[in-house]
Each structure stands twice: as structure tokens, then as C-alpha cells.
Amino acid sequence: MVSRPTKQEAPNPGKKPGVEPNARAAGKPSRRARILVVDDETQVRSMIGSALEREGYAIQLAASGKEALEILEDNAFDLVLTDIVMQDLNGIALLERIHGRHPNLPVVMVTAVHDIGVAIDSMRRGAYDYLLKPFEREHLLNTVERALDHRQLLEESHNYRQSLEEMVRARTEMLRHAMEDLEHSYDVTLEALGDALDLKDSETEGHSKRVTAYTIALARAIGISPAEIRVIARGAFLHDIGKMAIPDEILRKPGKLTKEEQKSMREHCTRGYNMLRKIPFLAEAAEIVFSHQEHYDGSGYPNGLRGTEIPIGSRIFAVADALDAITSDRPYRKARSFDIAREEILRCSGTQFDPGVVEVFLKIPNELWQELRAEISGQNRRFSTFEMSRDPVPKPL
């Protein structure tokens, strides 16, 4: 609280016992309150300044509203006392300028105009209080002290709010890091599941990581949001998780499958969906697992969805999946080039694949796909597709 230095005065019933104006706790000196006094009458300006200086305040005088604004440009004050009727810039205009630039700086209006309408107008425009000339010295000092107390409360409120905001930001950042750590732990678990599936189906070793990397790159090129890309990445990585429930004699059969075996194999979409849909973290990704074998023209399975009925993540995945399948070795054929893959995907645009997704795919150079494939299945076996969903895709060579 800002108040006046201790003086030997008669007791005042309006004051708190043991507290003198401008007094500070013993042993805790503080900066004197700075007050700007604005009045175009020299005698009045000097009288107010002298009365306040005797109480220990630091005073600066201004003979006009314009001079006051110039002083306020380069100096900080705790209170402004200003006359209302002045020649070049009246007190009301000065009040508005101060309120616009220094909203927490209290202003007390001082005038000889005995008109309650003027007082009300001043308060409505942001004045803290109103003094009528002539006024008693004690009335002046009490008004100043109340205004400075008000200023102190505003500063304390501002500081508390700022401290609270900083604490909220810090806690939010801590929570964000905790969520990221938890999300990372989930993704490590998912990668372990993918590795387990690779062991079960050696024909497609590395397929889950490659197709996820291709899906992420394509989704980013389409303009999918980072949060949605992370969901799509998990769905792409776990697209074949339902094969864990397919008997080994069907999954590893080297020859052509019978109709019954094909029917069983096609159940992996539904089986995978049922595995994941009850896990909150994977509920959205489960939709991609469920629909990743749907075709744009409705000829896919399990539900024969067509067009935009198929989730965008599944439509993106379908192109990435075909890209990896065509460019990977199979027991019945050798891997084909990325150029052949582009031609095949273009040929199936509008039937198996979403034409819009194919259009974006064709704009991406083969060098990007080759670099991703080398990164995953070549030199770096520790490549993490989920880290890729957070980081930029490698630039083409």
C-alpha cells in the first residue's frame, strides 16, 4: 500500500490505528509514490504540489494537458491530479488520453466547477475521484491516499493474474510433455505388435513400417492435419493386426487359397477392428483397420463402401499399400519398379483408388519413396514410423 511518511498528527478517527499516511513497515523502505499535478493556474498547481511534497511524495508539475502528455511519454507515475478547465487540452480530453495509454494509472479530477454532471461524466470516462476547489488539505491527502491504494490493488491484481497465467502455462506444458511421453509409450507398444506380426507373416516383413511411412508422406502432401496424420499412421501400421487371429496354415500357405480360405482371410479386417475399437487410444485408428480393403468403386470388402463413404485415411492407405506391394518381392514374382507402380495406380484410379489421392501421389517424385524404403528396410533398422508422423518427411534426393 502506498501512503505518506509518518508525522506527529492528532488522531484521526478515519484512519486505521497505528497506520500513518505514506508509512511503510519498519525496515522495509520503498520507492516514494510519484504524482503528476496538472493545472494551468500557477498558484493552485504550486499549492497542491507543495502540500503533497511535505507528505513525502515525489511531485512533478505540468502547466497544461499537452505538457502532461509529453511528461507521461518518458516518465512513470502512480497518480495524476488534473484540472478540468484548461486552455489547450482540457482535463476530460487528458483523462481519455491517459486512460487509453495507461489504463491502470488513476486520475483524480480537480475543478472549481460545482456541477454534479461534470463529476459524473469524469467518473464515467474513467476518473478515480473528483475534488472540488477549494478543498481542505486533509481532504486532498485522503483522496490521494485512496487513489494510491487503488493503484496498488490494481498492480497486485495484475501481478497475481500474470503469475497465475504463468503457472497455468507451466502446468499445461508439463501435461503436454506427460501426454507426449504416454503417447510415445503407446507407439512403442504398437511397434512391438507390428514386429510380432512380421514374425508370424514373414512374406510381408517390414511391410507395416513401409506402408505407414508412405501413408504419412502422402497424407502430409494432401494437407491432412498433424493430429489426424497420427491417427492415420496408427491405423496404417495396424491394418493387418487381424491376421494374428488367422490360422497359420492359411496365412502361410504358399499356393492359391480356396474360396473358404479366402473368406477366412478377409475376416482379418473385422477381427482387427474388434481388437482395437475398445481401446480409447486406438478407437479412431480402428476405423481405418476396418475399411482398409474397401475400393473407391464399391467393389472392396467387408462392407462394399464407395467414394467418400470410405474414411480418408483408408483411401490414402490404399494407394500407399499398393505402392509397397508392387515394389516388394513376393514368392511368385520379383519386385517391380516405382515407375511401374505409378502406372498401375494411375490405371486403377477411380476404381480401386480415390482419384484425388492418386492425383497428389503422382506429383510426388519416386526419389522420396525410394529414400523412405531405404531408410526403413535398408541401413536403419531402428527407424520409427511414429516418430516420422511428428517430424517432416525426408526431402527428395
N, C-alpha and C positions, 0 to 999 in steps of 0.2 A: 504494500500500500504506500502511495506517495503522499507525504504530508509535510508540515512545516517544522523548522527547528524548535527545540524546547525553549519556552520563555516563561518567566515568572508572571503569571496572569491570575486574575481572580477565577475561582471555579466557575465553570460554565455548565449548567445542567444539560445542555445539548451534546456535550462531549462524553466519550466513554471514560470512566475513572482510570487515571494513570496513563492516559494516552494524550500527548500533546500534538498539535498540528505539525506536520513535516518531521515528526520524531521517528527515529529508527531504533531497532533493537540494539542494546548496548553491545559494542564490539563489532557491529556489522555496518560499517559506513557504506553508503551507496551514492550513486550519481544524483546531483540535485535536479529536480524537475525543471525542464526548460519551457518557458511560456513566451509566446509571441503576443504583444499588445499592439492592436491596430486602431488608430484614431487620428483623424485629421486635425483635431484640436490639440495643440502642443501642451496646454496646461493639463487637460484631462489625461492625455497619454502619459505625461510625466508623473502625475499624481498616482495613477494606477501602478505604473512601473515601480515607483519608489516604495509604495505600500507593500508590494509583493517582494521586492528585493530585501526589505527589512525582515521578512519572514524566511529568508534563505533561498528563495527561488532564483534561478538564472533567467534574467529577463532580456528580451530584445524588443526594440520598439520599431514600428513602421508607421509612416505618416499617411499612407494611402493603401487601398486594396491592391493596386499594381505593385507597389513596393513589397507588400506582404507576399505576393506570389513569387517575386524574384528571390526573396529571402528563403521561402519554402523550397525552392528548387535545389538549394545547396545545403540546407540545414534541417535537422530533425528536431521536432518539438513534441512536447507532451500535451500541450493545450494552446488554443488560440482564443484570445478575447478580442472581439472586433466591434467597432461602432457600426450602426446600420446606415445612417445617413452620411455618405461621403461623396466627394465630387466625381472623381474619375472612375471608381469602381465601388458600388455600394456594398454594404455588408451582406445582403442577401445573395448577390452575384458571387462575392468572395466565398461565402459559405458553400454554394453549389460547386464552385471550382475545387475547393478543398475536399469536399465530400466525394467528388469524382476521383481525385488523385490519392487521397489519404482517408479511406473510409473509417479507419479506427481512431482518427485524430478528433477528439472532442472540441467543439466550438461553442463558446458562450457569447451570446449577442448582448451588446451594451448600447443603450439608447435613451434619449430623453423623450421619445415619442410615447405618450401614455395611451396606447391603443392596444387592447387585448387582441385585436385581429392581427396586428403585426407580430405579436408574440406567438400566436397560434401558427401563423404562416411560417415563422422561423423554425419552430419545432417540427412542423410537417416536412420541412425541407432538410431536416437532419441536425438542427442545432441541439446541443445537450441541454442548455438552460438559457435564461433570459434575465438580464439585470437592468433595472430602471434607474436612470440618473435623476437626482443624486441618490447615492446609496451609502449605507454605513460601511465603515471599514470591515467590521466583523461579518457583515452580510457578504462582502466581496470575498473574504478569506474562506468562509464556509462554502460558498459556491465553487470556488477554485478547488478546495479540498475534495468536494463531492465529485467534481468533474475528473480530477486526477485518479480518484478511487475507481471511477467508471472506466477510465483508460486502463488502469491496472487489471481490472477484471477482464476486459476485452483481450488484453495481451495474454493473460493466464489461460483464458478460454482458447485462444488461438494456439498457444503453445501446447496445451493439453490435446487439442484436436489433431495438431500436427504429430505429436508423439504417438497418439492412438493410431493415426493413419500409417505411420512408420512401423508400428508394432504389427498392424494388420498385414502390411506388405511383407514384413519379415516372416510372419506365420504362414502367409499364403505361399511364399517362396519355399519354406520348409515343407509344407504339404505337397507342393508341386514336385519337389525332389523325392519325397517319400513315394508319391504315386508313380513317378518315373522308375524308381528302384523296384517297386512292386510289379510294374508293367514289364520291366526287364526280366525279372524273375519268371513271370508267366511265359515270356517269349523263349527263355532258355528251356523251360519245360516243353514248350511246343517243338523246339528244335530236336529235343531228345525223342519226342514222339515220331517226328519225321525220320530220324535216324533209325528208329526201331522198324518203321515201315519199309525203309530201304533194305534192311536186313531180311525182311520177310519176302520182298519182291525185288530180287537182285537185278531183274531186267530193267527196272526203272531207277537204278541207283543214281542219286543226285538230281533226279527229275524234279522233286518238290522244290529244292532250292533254286534251280534254274528257272522253272516256270514262275516262281514267286518273284524273282528278280526281273524277269521280262514283264510280268504283270505290273509291278511297281513302276518301271520305266514308262510303260505305255499309259498307265493311269496318270502319271505326272504330266506327260505330254498332252493328254486330253484336258488337263486342268482340274482334276479331282482334288479336293481339299486334303491337306496332310492328315487330318483326323480320319477321314473316310479311307484314305490310302492304307492306313494302318489296319483298318478292319478288313479291307480287301486283301491285304497281304496275308493276314491270318487265314482267311478263307481259301486263298490260293494255295498256301502251304499245306493246309489240312484237307485239300479237296479229295484225296484218296484215302482218308483215315478210315472210312468204312470198309476198306479192303482188309483191315485187321480181322474182320469177322467173316471173311470169305474163306472157305476151306482151302488148304494148301494145294490139294490135288487139282483144284480149278484154277487157283491163282498162278500156279507154277506150271500148268500144263503146256508143253511145248507146241502141240499141234492146235488145230482149229477146235473151237468149243462147240459142243452140241447146243441145240436150242434151249434145253433145260439149264445147261451150264451158263449160257449167255444171260438167261433170265436171272440166275443166281448172281452173276457178276454185276448185272445192272442194279441190283439191290444195294450196292455199296453207297450210292447217293443217299438213300433213305437211312441206311444204317449209320452213316457218318453224321447225318443231320440229327438223328436221335441221340447220338453220343454227345454232341456239342450243345444242343439247344437249351439244355437245362443248366448250363454253366453261364452265369450272367456275363462274364468276361468275353465269352465266345458266341453269345446268342445271335448277334448280327452276322458274324462270320459264318454261322451255321447255315444261313440262308444261301450263301454262295456255294457252300458244300452241297446243299440240296439241289441246286439248279445248274451246276457247272456243266452238265451234259445236255442241256436244252439247246435247241438250234433256233436261229433267228426266224426261220420259216415255219416253226412249229413241229418239225419232224424229230425233235430230240426226246429225251426222257428225263425224269419219270412222269412229268405232267403234261408234256406237249405244249409248253408255253411258247409264245411267239412275240417277236418285236420287243417293245418296252415292258411287256409283262415279265421279262427276264431281268433280274437285277443288273444294274450297270456293271457291278463287279464281276458277275458271271460272264457278261458279254465281252468284257476286256480279257478275262481269264481265257476264254475260248480261243482267242487269237494267239495269246501267249503259249497256250498248251499245244496248239497245232504247230507253232514255230519250233518248239522244243522237240516235239515228236518227229517232225520231218528231218530235223538236223541232228538227230541222235541215232546211234547204231541200234538195230533190232536183230533178233536171231534170224529173221527171214530176209533182211536187207541191210545194206550199209547206209550210214548217214548221208543225206543229200545236202547240197549247198544251201546257203541262205538265199541266194537268188532264186533257186527252185522253190523254196518255201514261200517267198514273196509272190511268185506266180500262182502257186496253189491256193494261197489265202485269198488273193485277188479273184481267182476263178470261183471261189465259194462265197464271195461277198453277196449278201442278200439272201442266201440260202442257209448256210451254216453260221455265217458271221454277220454281225451288225455292220452295215456299210459305212457308218460314221466312224466306228472304231477302226475299220480297215483303212479308211482314208488317212487317219492320223498315223497308223502303223507304217504305211507306205512312205511317209515323209521322213521317217527315222532311218538314218543310214545303217547298212549292215555292220559297219565297224563297231557301233555301240553294242549290238547283240553279241558279236564275236568277243568283245572285251569283257562283257559280263560273263559269258560262258567260260572264258579262260580264267577269270577271277574266281569263279565258283569251283569248277571241276579240274582246274589245272594246278597252278602253283600254290594257291592259298586255300587249303582245306578248312581253315578256320573262319572262312567268310561267313558273315551273319546276314541273312536276308532281312531280318527285322531291324538291324541297325541301318540297313540301306533304306528302309521305309522312312527313317528320320533324316537321313543325310542326302545331299544331292547325288544324282546319278553320275557315274564317271563320264567325262566328256569324250566324244568320239575321237579316235586317233586322227 
